[in-house]
């Protein structure tokens, strides 16, 4: 079964994206510890530099969801795996999307590795915090545009038993290279590196069917089976 759906592209100004230094520190491995004054100053510089280079872009499409025990058909492509099928139980629609901070942030980080490796490491953490914040903003906006719908947490290729090679048909369906400047290497890594692709299930709020647990990544890590997730740091 195949359905066509228009791909849309959205852009956000860097000033729209909130990147708390606490989140940057968490991705640097500080946990609950506090960086000293010198490192805090470097983090602030990296954050300011990153935002000057960032070009927040996302492409997305809304698609139907047809679930079997170990396969999910989105009309534009099928995804294998029981984990995703279970995660989307009760959903009849989904948003497929890919988002990025832009290629210039990639170039900025590579230049910094030559001139200032310490700055490059902080820029890497800033980039991770930035793309996560951007995705969170997109999800809030989509939720506001779909009253009466409950949104599941993002589910990306590589989660659970959804193979990483699902990345290619997902990005192809979104024409992500054309619409957001996101390409895929032979090793299935996205370029720019600070990019995310994911599937978000939508369910009618008053749906009574049994559904998979809805979680916020930051609040329900103990209940999640993804043991190597960055959010556990």
N, C-alpha and C positions, 0 to 999 in steps of 0.2 A: 504494500500500500504506500503510495507516494503522494505527498501534498506539497504545493509550492507555498512559500511564505517569504515576504519581503525582508531583506536584511537591512537594518537601520544602523547608522553610525552616529555616535554621540561624542562630544568633546567637552572637556572641563578645564577651566583655568586652574593653574596651580593654587591660587588663593581659595579655591573650593575644597581643597584636599587638606584635611587636618592630619598632621603627622606628629604626635606627641613624642618628645625626647625619651620618655619612659619606654615607649614601644621600640624605638631605635636601640636603646640599651638592652632590651630583652633579646632582640635578635643578635646582639653582640655577645650574648651569653651572661649578662650581669644578673639576671634573675631579680632578686629583691635587693641586691647590693646597689650602692650608689657610685657612679664614676666620680673621680676626683675633678677638681676645678679645671685642670689643664685638658683633660679628656672631654669634659662638658663643653669647653670652648671649641674644641675640634668638632664635636658633634653638631654644635650650632652652626659652625662654618659649613660643614658638609651638607646640612639640611638646607641652608640658604643657597648654596651652589647648586644643589640638586634641583631645587624648585625653579631656578633660572633656566635650567636645561630641559625640564620636563615638558612633555606634550601628551597630556592624558587623553587617550582615545580608546573607544570601545565600539565593537560592532556586535549586534545581537539580533535574534529572531525568535518569535514565539511559535511553538510547534505543538502538534497533538502528541499524546503519549499513549502507546499501546504496549502493554506489558504481558510477557509470558514468564514462565518460571525463571529462565536464565537469559532472557533477551528483552531489550527495550527498543521499540521501533518509534523513531521520532518523525517519520515521514520522509525526512531528507537523508537519514542514514540509520542503521541499526547498531546498537551497542550490546556486546556480549557481556555476561556476568550477572551473577545472582545478587551481588551487593547493591548495584544500582537499581535493579528491579525491585528489591526489597525497600530501598530508600524511597522509591517513588510510588509505592502502593497507595492508592487513593487519589493520585494525581491524574487529571485528564489533559493537562497542558503543562508545558515547560518552556523556560527561556534558555536558549543556548547562547553563550556569549564568549567573547575573547576581549581582553583589556590589556593595555600596556601603558607604560610611562614614557615610551618613545625611544627612538634609536639614539638620540643625542645623549641621553643618560647613560647608554651603553658605551658610547665613545668617550664620554667624560670619565667614567670609571677606568677604562683602559688607559687613558692618558695619565690618570692619577697613579696607576700602578707603576709607571715609569718614574714619575717625578716625586711622588709621596705615597709609598705603600700604605702607611698608616691611614692617610686620608681615604685611599681607595677602599680599605676595609670598612671604614665608617660609611662611605658612600654606598657600599653594598648593603649594609644594614638599613640605611635610610631608604634605599630602593625597595627592599622587601616590605618595610613598614608602609611605604607610599602606595605600592600596588594593592596591598591588603586594604588600606583605607579607601582607595579608589573603588575597589570592588564592593566594600561595605556601603559606600555612598550610592553606587548604582543599584544595589539591592533595595535600599531604602526608597529610592525614587521609583523603582518598578513596583514596589509594594503599595506606594501611594497611588500609582496609576491603576492598580487592580484591587479596588475595595471589595471586600467579601471573599478574598482569596488568602489562604495561608501559604507562605513561602517556606519550602524546605531549605536546609542549609546547602551551600554549594557542594557539588560533587564533581571532581575533576578526573580525567584519565590518570591512572596510576593509583587511585584510591581503591581499597578493597581488591576485588578480583576484576575490576574494569581495567583492561590492559592499557598500557601506555600508548600502544599503537592506535588506540581510538582517537588519539590527538589529531591524526591526519584527516580522517573523514569529518571530524568536528570542525576543524579549521577550514577545510575545503567547502563545507556547507555554508560557512559564514563568509567565504571569499575573504578571509582575514588578511591575506597579504595585500590585496587591493584596497580593502576597506579600513584597515587599521595598521598596515605596515608590519604585520606579524608573519614571519616565515618559520619554517620547520627544518632543522638539520636532519641529516641521515640518521643521527642518533636520537631523533625525536625530541630534541630540545628546542624550545622556542627562542627566536631572536626577534626583538630584544629580549634579553634574559629576564628582565623584570616585567613579565607578562603572565597572564593567567587565562586559562580557558576552563569553562565549567558548565555544568547543567544545573538548573534550579527548577525543581518541581513546584507546581501550583495546584492547590486543592481548594475546593469550595469550603468555606469556613464551617458550614453546617453539615459537611459530609460525615456520615456515620460509619463508613467502612473502616475496618481495622487498618491502621497506618503505621509506617515506620516511625521511630522516635524522631522528633524534631529537636535539633540541638543548636545552641550557639557554640561555635568552635571554642571560644575562650572560656565558656562556663561549664562545659560538660565533657571535658577531656577524659575523665575516668570511665565514661560510658562508651567511648569511641574505640573501635578496633584498630585504628590507624596508629600503631605504636611509634612510628618514626616521624610523626607530624611535628613541624616546627613549633606549633602552639604548645607542645609539651615541655619546651625548654624552660 
